[in-house]
Amino acid sequence: MQKPLVSILIPFKNTEAYIEACVASILNQTYAHWELLIVDDNSSDSSANIVKKFAKKDERITLLKNQGTGIIDALRLAFNYSKGAFITRMDSDDIMRANKLEVLVNNLLTHGKQHIAIGLVNYFSKDGIKEGYKNYEIWLNNLTKTGQNYSEIYKECVIPSPCWMIHRNDLIACDAFNPNSYPEDYDLAFRFYKHHFKCIPCDVIIHDWRDYSSRTSRTHEHYAENHFIDIKLHYFLELDYNPDKSLVVWGAGNKGKTIAKTLIKKNIPFEWICDNPKKIGRDIYGNILKPFSYLKEIENPQSIITVANKEAQIEIKNYMKTLKMKPIIDYIFFC
């Protein structure tokens, strides 16, 4: 039986220090029926020249020049040139483990359409991995092991952006790379969720995710915290908000205030509760802040919780259980 062609889409900009190792890891794949559409997003270093040398030696590699600006335009261009039945994305500063494509392809072939094949990731850095990234890796991998990624989709991006594979028609069905919404990987994860594509459990590390100080997700304004809040709230209101319930915002820090402002602009009524004694009873944006205990007095609540402290989150979850409230339906953690 003919093996499906896998289209690998890579945008790159000024990653001359890493791109050779990235492409070499693709050439080293145990699954060989692939094409690489790699897009130069207006690099000013020698990245493109490095890729040209690879493309001259292997006809599976096609180097393209971004006709627009940024990752979304580059991904859109690469996808337009792609021919594969399966689509995957890769970052130009990362490394594929030799069995990555084989694992993802086999899982998609086993489970069929309307599924997303994902794998475990390993963060690495010459300077060591900071605690926040290590915690994200552990959290993300634990979700992937069970395929329960969507259960915490409002916390962080639950699909590893350079470590997924999907049927071409399924990607088209959820509008591929057409929306100009950043962070683009998180927006795409929400669209997978919206279309009820199931995440295939995986317990194999197949991707090495490089971290360094000038990495785009660390430095570009598109990946600032406010963009994450905006995208979470947008999809919550579209997909999971129940107007028949009483909306409650937990927490009056920056996230809570940002959410409150947006809800007010959209004329969506809400109650506002917090545990800060200095803020309880205050009028902020026309809403009187109330203590957490006030939740018991609210009829049929649906809560957006912006409390970041992990111990406090555990206490809140236990409290919700005593009230017989269910995740997503009755409460959602936004951090």
C-alpha positions as CSV (number, residue, x, y, z in Angstrom):
1,M,0.0,0.0,0.0
2,Q,1.2,3.5,-0.9
3,K,2.4,5.4,2.2
4,P,0.7,8.8,2.5
5,L,2.8,11.8,1.7
6,V,3.5,14.1,4.6
7,S,3.9,17.8,4.0
8,I,6.2,19.4,6.6
9,L,5.7,23.2,6.9
10,I,8.5,25.4,8.3
11,P,8.7,29.2,8.5
12,F,12.1,30.5,9.4
13,K,13.7,33.9,10.1
14,N,17.3,34.4,11.1
15,T,17.9,31.0,12.6
16,E,21.2,30.3,10.9
17,A,22.6,28.9,14.2
18,Y,19.9,26.1,14.3
19,I,18.4,25.5,10.9
20,E,21.0,23.0,9.7
21,A,20.4,20.7,12.6
22,C,16.7,21.1,12.1
23,V,16.7,20.0,8.4
24,A,19.3,17.3,9.1
25,S,16.9,15.8,11.7
26,I,14.2,15.7,9.0
27,L,16.5,14.0,6.5
28,N,17.2,11.4,9.3
29,Q,13.6,10.3,9.6
30,T,12.7,6.7,9.5
31,Y,9.6,7.6,7.6
32,A,10.9,8.9,4.2
33,H,7.8,9.8,2.2
34,W,7.7,13.5,3.0
35,E,8.1,16.9,1.4
36,L,9.5,19.9,3.1
37,L,8.0,23.3,2.3
38,I,10.3,25.7,4.1
39,V,9.6,29.5,3.9
40,D,12.1,32.3,4.4
41,D,10.3,35.0,6.3
42,N,12.7,37.8,5.1
43,S,15.8,36.6,6.9
44,S,18.9,38.9,7.0
45,D,21.4,36.2,8.0
46,S,22.6,33.1,6.1
47,S,19.6,30.9,6.9
48,A,18.3,30.8,3.3
49,N,21.7,29.9,1.9
50,I,22.0,27.0,4.3
51,V,18.6,25.7,3.2
52,K,19.5,26.2,-0.5
53,K,22.3,23.8,-0.1
54,F,20.0,21.1,1.3
55,A,17.4,21.8,-1.4
56,K,20.0,21.3,-4.2
57,K,20.8,17.8,-2.8
58,D,17.3,16.6,-2.0
59,E,14.3,17.3,-4.3
60,R,11.9,16.7,-1.5
61,I,12.9,20.1,-0.1
62,T,11.3,23.3,-1.6
63,L,12.6,26.7,-0.4
64,L,10.0,29.5,-0.7
65,K,10.2,33.2,0.0
66,N,7.5,34.7,2.1
67,Q,5.3,37.1,0.1
68,G,3.9,38.7,3.2
69,T,5.3,39.1,6.7
70,G,5.3,36.9,9.7
71,I,4.6,33.2,10.6
72,I,0.9,33.1,9.5
73,D,1.7,34.4,6.0
74,A,4.6,31.9,5.8
75,L,2.5,29.0,6.9
76,R,-0.2,29.9,4.5
77,L,2.2,30.0,1.6
78,A,3.8,26.7,2.5
79,F,0.4,25.1,2.8
80,N,-0.7,26.4,-0.6
81,Y,2.3,24.7,-2.2
82,S,1.9,21.5,-0.2
83,K,0.6,18.2,-1.8
84,G,0.6,15.9,1.2
85,A,-2.4,13.9,2.5
86,F,-1.0,14.6,6.0
87,I,0.1,18.0,7.2
88,T,2.6,18.8,10.0
89,R,4.3,21.9,11.2
90,M,7.9,22.2,12.4
91,D,10.0,25.0,13.9
92,S,13.3,25.8,12.3
93,D,15.2,25.9,15.6
94,D,13.9,22.5,16.8
95,I,14.9,18.9,16.2
96,M,12.8,16.0,15.2
97,R,13.7,12.7,16.8
98,A,14.3,10.0,14.1
99,N,10.9,8.3,14.7
100,K,8.8,11.4,14.9
101,L,7.0,11.2,11.5
102,E,6.7,7.5,11.8
103,V,4.9,7.7,15.1
104,L,2.6,10.5,14.0
105,V,1.7,8.8,10.7
106,N,1.0,5.4,12.3
107,N,-1.3,7.0,14.8
108,L,-3.2,8.9,12.2
109,L,-3.5,5.8,10.0
110,T,-4.8,3.8,13.0
111,H,-7.3,6.4,14.2
112,G,-8.5,7.9,11.0
113,K,-9.9,11.4,10.2
114,Q,-11.0,13.9,12.7
115,H,-8.1,13.0,14.9
116,I,-4.9,14.9,15.7
117,A,-1.7,13.0,16.2
118,I,0.5,14.6,18.8
119,G,3.6,13.5,20.7
120,L,5.6,14.2,23.8
121,V,8.1,17.0,23.7
122,N,11.5,17.7,25.4
123,Y,12.6,21.2,26.1
124,F,16.4,21.7,25.8
125,S,18.8,24.7,26.0
126,K,22.5,25.2,26.3
127,D,21.8,27.4,29.3
128,G,19.4,25.0,31.0
129,I,15.6,25.0,31.1
130,K,13.9,27.5,33.3
131,E,11.3,26.3,35.8
132,G,8.3,27.8,33.9
133,Y,9.2,26.0,30.6
134,K,9.9,22.7,32.5
135,N,6.5,22.9,34.2
136,Y,4.8,23.6,30.9
137,E,6.6,20.5,29.3
138,I,5.4,18.3,32.2
139,W,1.9,19.6,32.2
140,L,1.6,19.3,28.4
141,N,3.1,15.9,28.2
142,N,0.8,14.6,31.0
143,L,-2.2,15.8,28.9
144,T,-0.8,14.2,25.7
145,K,-0.3,10.8,27.4
146,T,-4.0,10.5,28.0
147,G,-5.3,12.5,25.0
148,Q,-7.2,14.8,27.4
149,N,-5.6,17.9,26.1
150,Y,-8.8,19.9,25.7
151,S,-9.7,19.5,29.4
152,E,-7.3,22.4,30.2
153,I,-7.4,24.4,26.9
154,Y,-8.2,27.7,28.6
155,K,-5.0,27.5,30.7
156,E,-2.3,27.4,27.9
157,C,-1.9,26.0,24.4
158,V,-2.6,22.3,24.8
159,I,-1.3,21.2,21.3
160,P,2.5,21.4,21.0
161,S,2.8,23.8,18.1
162,P,5.7,22.0,16.3
163,C,4.5,18.5,17.2
164,W,1.2,17.7,15.6
165,M,-0.1,16.0,12.4
166,I,-3.5,16.0,10.8
167,H,-5.4,14.9,7.7
168,R,-5.2,17.6,5.0
169,N,-9.0,17.8,4.7
170,D,-9.5,18.2,8.4
171,L,-7.0,21.1,8.5
172,I,-9.0,22.7,5.6
173,A,-12.2,22.1,7.5
174,C,-11.1,24.2,10.4
175,D,-9.8,27.0,8.1
176,A,-6.1,26.0,8.1
177,F,-3.8,29.0,8.5
178,N,-6.3,31.6,7.1
179,P,-7.2,33.5,10.3
180,N,-4.8,36.3,11.1
181,S,-5.1,35.6,14.8
182,Y,-2.0,35.5,17.1
183,P,-0.8,33.5,18.9
184,E,-1.5,31.4,15.8
185,D,-0.8,28.0,17.4
186,Y,-3.2,28.6,20.2
187,D,-5.9,29.8,17.8
188,L,-5.5,26.7,15.7
189,A,-5.7,24.5,18.9
190,F,-9.0,26.2,19.7
191,R,-10.3,25.5,16.2
192,F,-9.3,21.8,16.5
193,Y,-11.3,21.9,19.8
194,K,-14.2,23.6,18.1
195,H,-14.4,20.9,15.4
196,H,-14.2,18.1,18.0
197,F,-11.1,16.6,16.5
198,K,-9.8,14.0,19.0
199,C,-6.3,14.1,20.3
200,I,-4.6,10.7,20.0
201,P,-2.8,9.7,23.2
202,C,1.0,9.2,22.9
203,D,3.6,8.3,25.4
204,V,6.7,8.7,23.2
205,I,9.1,11.7,23.2
206,I,9.4,12.6,19.5
207,H,10.4,16.3,19.5
208,D,13.2,18.3,21.0
209,W,12.0,21.9,21.6
210,R,14.8,24.4,21.7
211,D,14.6,27.3,24.1
212,Y,16.8,30.4,23.9
213,S,16.5,34.1,24.9
214,S,15.8,35.5,21.4
215,R,13.1,32.9,20.5
216,T,10.1,34.5,18.8
217,S,7.6,33.2,21.4
218,R,9.6,35.0,24.0
219,T,10.2,38.3,22.3
220,H,7.4,39.1,19.8
221,E,4.5,41.2,20.8
222,H,2.1,38.7,19.2
223,Y,2.9,36.3,22.1
224,A,2.4,38.8,24.9
225,E,0.1,37.8,27.8
226,N,-2.8,40.1,26.7
227,H,-3.1,38.2,23.4
228,F,-3.5,34.9,25.3
229,I,-6.3,36.4,27.4
230,D,-8.1,37.8,24.3
231,I,-8.0,34.5,22.5
232,K,-9.2,32.6,25.5
233,L,-12.1,34.9,26.1
234,H,-13.0,35.0,22.4
235,Y,-13.4,31.2,22.2
236,F,-15.0,30.9,25.6
237,L,-17.8,33.2,24.6
238,E,-18.1,31.4,21.2
239,L,-17.9,27.8,22.4
240,D,-18.5,27.4,26.1
241,Y,-20.2,30.4,27.5
242,N,-23.8,29.6,28.7
243,P,-25.9,32.8,28.7
244,D,-28.5,31.0,30.8
245,K,-26.0,30.8,33.7
246,S,-24.7,33.7,35.8
247,L,-21.2,34.6,34.7
248,V,-18.7,35.1,37.5
249,V,-15.1,36.4,37.2
250,W,-12.7,35.2,39.9
251,G,-9.7,37.4,40.7
252,A,-9.1,41.2,40.4
253,G,-5.5,41.1,39.2
254,N,-4.4,42.2,35.7
255,K,-6.1,39.2,34.0
256,G,-9.3,39.6,36.0
257,K,-9.4,43.3,35.1
258,T,-8.7,42.7,31.4
259,I,-11.5,40.1,31.3
260,A,-13.9,42.5,33.1
261,K,-13.2,45.3,30.7
262,T,-13.9,43.1,27.7
263,L,-17.1,41.8,29.2
264,I,-18.3,45.3,30.0
265,K,-17.5,46.4,26.4
266,K,-19.6,43.5,25.1
267,N,-22.5,44.3,27.5
268,I,-22.2,40.8,29.1
269,P,-23.3,41.0,32.8
270,F,-21.1,39.3,35.4
271,E,-20.5,39.1,39.1
272,W,-16.9,39.7,40.3
273,I,-15.4,38.0,43.3
274,C,-11.9,37.9,44.8
275,D,-9.9,37.0,48.0
276,N,-8.1,40.3,48.4
277,P,-9.5,42.1,51.5
278,K,-8.3,45.4,50.2
279,K,-10.4,45.0,47.0
280,I,-13.5,43.3,48.5
281,G,-16.3,45.9,48.6
282,R,-14.6,48.2,46.2
283,D,-16.3,49.5,43.0
284,I,-14.1,48.7,40.0
285,Y,-15.5,49.5,36.5
286,G,-19.0,49.8,38.0
287,N,-18.9,46.4,39.7
288,I,-18.7,45.8,43.4
289,L,-16.2,43.1,44.3
290,K,-17.4,40.4,46.6
291,P,-15.7,37.6,48.6
292,F,-15.4,34.1,47.2
293,S,-18.0,32.9,49.7
294,Y,-20.5,35.0,47.7
295,L,-20.5,32.2,45.0
296,K,-22.9,30.2,47.1
297,E,-25.5,33.0,46.8
298,I,-25.3,33.1,43.0
299,E,-27.9,31.1,41.2
300,N,-26.5,28.7,38.5
301,P,-23.0,30.3,38.2
302,Q,-20.4,29.7,35.5
303,S,-17.0,30.9,36.6
304,I,-13.9,32.2,34.8
305,I,-11.1,31.7,37.3
306,T,-8.0,33.9,36.9
307,V,-6.3,32.7,40.2
308,A,-2.8,31.6,39.2
309,N,-1.5,30.2,42.5
310,K,-1.4,26.4,42.2
311,E,-2.3,25.7,45.8
312,A,-5.2,28.1,45.5
313,Q,-6.3,26.3,42.3
314,I,-6.4,23.0,44.1
315,E,-8.5,24.5,46.9
316,I,-10.9,26.1,44.4
317,K,-11.3,22.7,42.6
318,N,-12.1,21.0,45.9
319,Y,-14.5,23.8,46.7
320,M,-16.2,23.4,43.4
321,K,-16.6,19.6,44.0
322,T,-18.4,20.3,47.3
323,L,-20.8,22.5,45.3
324,K,-21.1,19.6,42.7
325,M,-19.8,21.9,39.9
326,K,-18.2,20.5,36.7
327,P,-15.2,21.8,34.8
328,I,-15.9,23.8,31.6
329,I,-19.7,23.6,32.2
330,D,-19.6,25.4,35.6
331,Y,-16.0,26.7,35.9
332,I,-12.9,27.3,33.7
333,F,-9.4,28.1,34.8
334,F,-7.9,30.9,32.6
335,C,-4.4,30.4,34.0
